[in-house]
Amino acid sequence: MPLGDQTAYPYCGNAENGPALALCSVAPASVPPCALVRGLGREAAAVGGRLVAYSQPDPIVVRADQLLWPAAWYHNAAAHTLTPDSPGTALAHVRITAARTFELWLGGSFARGFRVSVDGHHVGSVSNEIFDINDYAPIARVRLSAGVHTIAITYPPADVWLPGSGNNKLTTLSAILLEPVRWAHAGMVRVPPARARSLCGRSLDWIEVVRPA
């Protein structure tokens, strides 16, 4: 059973035998309802099997249109993306519940690209990376204390001497992602049916019943 928002957004883009879906899955993990976990435990017990799951943290994801952005930027409401038409800065205010080190990523496609700062300090940039807008580019590893932090995404002025840096539609922001580093509980988890409740309250990518061979 997949968790996260994969069931709500199983794919994005055009499907040969399905509708076109603009919104992509961004949450690979979630905490499943304990009733669901106990039900799978009973199913595993009935077949003499066990439960197997993959434990991982759910990253903090801010979709592009959850930022405060310049009025001149184009907002695709269906895809929740922003395309800058002029230099400017979009701001995200992110609450961190406990001090932790994160990998900071930007989702989108980047011709002229963006410069990124956290709490007023430049941490990295991305440019000349033409992706599908649902791909992610690594920006920096940052240590954040508990509390609210401001992430600034700046679309810089054009560099007349740099090919591809003019105003165009090839730079689009889809999301900001903060992925926890060195999460202590990441990895495969295998439990007998009698201990199914030990999976309650844990952030999981997926969970399944494994029958004996």
C-alpha positions as CSV (number, residue, x, y, z in Angstrom):
1,M,0.0,0.0,0.0
2,P,1.6,3.3,-1.1
3,L,1.5,6.2,1.4
4,G,2.2,9.9,1.1
5,D,0.2,11.6,-1.6
6,Q,0.9,9.0,-4.3
7,T,-2.7,7.8,-4.2
8,A,-4.1,11.3,-4.7
9,Y,-1.5,12.2,-7.5
10,P,-0.4,8.9,-9.1
11,Y,1.3,10.6,-12.0
12,C,1.4,14.0,-13.7
13,G,1.4,15.0,-17.3
14,N,-0.3,13.2,-20.1
15,A,-1.2,9.5,-19.8
16,E,-2.0,7.4,-22.8
17,N,-5.1,5.8,-21.3
18,G,-5.9,8.4,-18.6
19,P,-6.6,12.1,-18.1
20,A,-3.9,14.8,-18.2
21,L,-3.0,15.7,-14.6
22,A,-1.1,18.9,-13.9
23,L,-0.3,18.3,-10.2
24,C,2.5,15.9,-9.2
25,S,3.0,13.9,-6.0
26,V,5.4,15.7,-3.7
27,A,5.0,13.8,-0.4
28,P,6.7,10.4,-0.6
29,A,5.8,9.4,3.0
30,S,3.1,9.8,5.6
31,V,1.9,8.5,8.9
32,P,-0.8,5.8,8.2
33,P,-3.9,5.5,10.3
34,C,-3.3,3.0,13.1
35,A,-6.5,1.2,12.2
36,L,-5.0,0.6,8.7
37,V,-1.8,-0.8,10.2
38,R,-3.7,-3.1,12.6
39,G,-5.9,-4.3,9.7
40,L,-2.8,-5.2,7.7
41,G,-1.4,-6.9,10.7
42,R,-4.6,-9.1,10.9
43,E,-4.2,-9.9,7.2
44,A,-0.6,-10.9,7.7
45,A,-1.5,-13.1,10.7
46,A,-4.2,-14.9,8.6
47,V,-1.7,-16.0,6.0
48,G,1.2,-16.7,8.4
49,G,3.1,-13.7,7.0
50,R,4.6,-10.5,8.3
51,L,4.5,-6.7,7.6
52,V,7.3,-5.0,5.7
53,A,7.5,-1.2,5.4
54,Y,10.0,1.5,4.4
55,S,10.5,4.2,7.0
56,Q,11.5,7.6,5.9
57,P,10.8,11.2,6.8
58,D,8.3,13.2,4.8
59,P,10.2,16.2,3.4
60,I,8.9,19.7,3.9
61,V,7.5,20.8,0.6
62,V,6.3,24.3,-0.3
63,R,4.5,24.4,-3.7
64,A,5.5,27.5,-5.8
65,D,2.2,29.3,-5.4
66,Q,2.3,29.0,-1.6
67,L,5.1,31.7,-1.8
68,L,4.6,35.4,-1.9
69,W,5.6,36.3,-5.5
70,P,5.9,39.4,-7.7
71,A,2.7,40.3,-9.5
72,A,4.4,40.2,-12.9
73,W,5.2,36.5,-12.6
74,Y,2.9,34.1,-14.4
75,H,0.9,31.7,-12.1
76,N,-0.3,28.4,-13.5
77,A,-3.0,27.6,-11.0
78,A,-3.6,24.1,-12.3
79,A,0.1,23.0,-11.9
80,H,0.8,25.4,-8.9
81,T,3.8,26.8,-10.7
82,L,5.3,30.2,-11.2
83,T,7.1,31.5,-14.3
84,P,9.0,34.8,-13.8
85,D,8.6,37.3,-16.6
86,S,10.8,39.9,-15.0
87,P,13.5,40.0,-12.2
88,G,12.1,39.8,-8.7
89,T,12.0,37.7,-5.5
90,A,9.5,35.2,-4.1
91,L,9.4,34.5,-0.4
92,A,8.5,31.4,1.6
93,H,8.1,31.3,5.3
94,V,8.8,27.8,6.6
95,R,8.2,26.6,10.2
96,I,10.8,24.0,11.5
97,T,9.7,22.1,14.6
98,A,13.1,20.9,15.7
99,A,16.7,21.9,14.8
100,R,17.9,19.7,11.9
101,T,20.1,19.7,8.9
102,F,18.3,19.7,5.5
103,E,19.1,19.3,1.9
104,L,17.5,22.2,0.1
105,W,16.1,21.5,-3.5
106,L,14.2,23.5,-6.0
107,G,11.7,21.9,-8.3
108,G,11.2,23.3,-11.8
109,S,13.2,24.1,-14.9
110,F,15.9,26.6,-14.9
111,A,17.4,28.6,-17.8
112,R,18.4,31.9,-16.3
113,G,17.5,30.2,-13.1
114,F,17.3,31.4,-9.5
115,R,19.5,32.6,-6.6
116,V,18.5,31.2,-3.2
117,S,19.0,32.7,0.2
118,V,17.8,31.5,3.7
119,D,17.2,34.2,6.4
120,G,19.1,36.7,4.3
121,H,22.2,34.6,3.6
122,H,22.9,33.4,0.1
123,V,23.1,29.6,0.0
124,G,23.2,28.7,-3.6
125,S,21.8,29.0,-7.1
126,V,20.7,27.0,-10.1
127,S,20.8,27.9,-13.8
128,N,21.2,26.3,-17.2
129,E,19.3,23.2,-16.0
130,I,16.4,22.5,-18.4
131,F,14.3,19.8,-16.7
132,D,10.8,18.5,-16.7
133,I,9.2,21.0,-14.3
134,N,8.6,18.2,-11.8
135,D,12.3,17.4,-11.4
136,Y,14.4,18.8,-8.6
137,A,17.8,20.5,-8.5
138,P,20.1,20.4,-5.4
139,I,20.8,23.9,-4.0
140,A,22.6,23.5,-0.6
141,R,22.8,21.7,2.7
142,V,21.5,24.0,5.5
143,R,21.2,23.8,9.2
144,L,18.0,25.2,10.5
145,S,17.0,25.9,14.1
146,A,13.5,25.4,15.4
147,G,11.2,28.3,14.4
148,V,10.2,30.2,11.3
149,H,12.7,30.7,8.5
150,T,12.5,32.8,5.3
151,I,13.6,31.3,2.0
152,A,14.0,33.9,-0.8
153,I,14.0,32.7,-4.5
154,T,15.3,35.5,-6.7
155,Y,15.0,35.6,-10.5
156,P,18.1,37.8,-11.4
157,P,18.4,40.4,-14.2
158,A,19.5,39.1,-17.6
159,D,23.2,38.9,-18.5
160,V,23.4,40.1,-22.0
161,W,26.7,38.2,-22.5
162,L,25.3,34.9,-21.3
163,P,23.3,32.8,-23.8
164,G,20.0,31.7,-22.6
165,S,19.7,34.3,-19.9
166,G,17.1,36.5,-21.6
167,N,13.5,36.8,-20.6
168,N,11.8,33.5,-21.7
169,K,9.5,30.8,-20.5
170,L,12.3,28.3,-19.8
171,T,12.6,29.1,-16.1
172,T,9.7,27.8,-14.0
173,L,9.5,27.1,-10.2
174,S,7.3,24.3,-9.1
175,A,8.3,23.8,-5.4
176,I,10.9,24.2,-2.6
177,L,11.8,21.0,-0.9
178,L,13.7,20.5,2.5
179,E,14.8,16.9,3.0
180,P,16.0,15.9,6.4
181,V,19.6,14.6,6.4
182,R,20.6,11.5,8.5
183,W,17.2,10.6,9.7
184,A,17.8,8.0,12.4
185,H,14.8,5.8,11.5
186,A,15.2,5.5,7.8
187,G,15.2,2.1,6.2
188,M,13.4,-1.2,5.9
189,V,11.2,-2.4,8.8
190,R,10.0,-5.9,9.2
191,V,7.6,-6.9,12.0
192,P,5.5,-9.9,12.9
193,P,1.8,-9.4,13.0
194,A,1.7,-9.3,16.8
195,R,3.9,-6.2,16.6
196,A,1.9,-4.4,13.9
197,R,1.1,-1.5,16.3
198,S,4.9,-0.7,16.5
199,L,4.4,0.9,13.0
200,C,1.7,3.2,14.2
201,G,2.8,6.8,14.4
202,R,5.8,6.3,12.1
203,S,6.4,8.1,8.8
204,L,6.4,5.4,6.1
205,D,6.8,5.4,2.3
206,W,4.8,2.1,1.9
207,I,3.7,-0.9,3.9
208,E,2.9,-4.4,2.6
209,V,1.9,-7.9,3.7
210,V,4.6,-10.5,2.8
211,R,3.4,-14.0,2.7
212,P,5.7,-16.9,3.3
213,A,7.2,-18.6,0.3
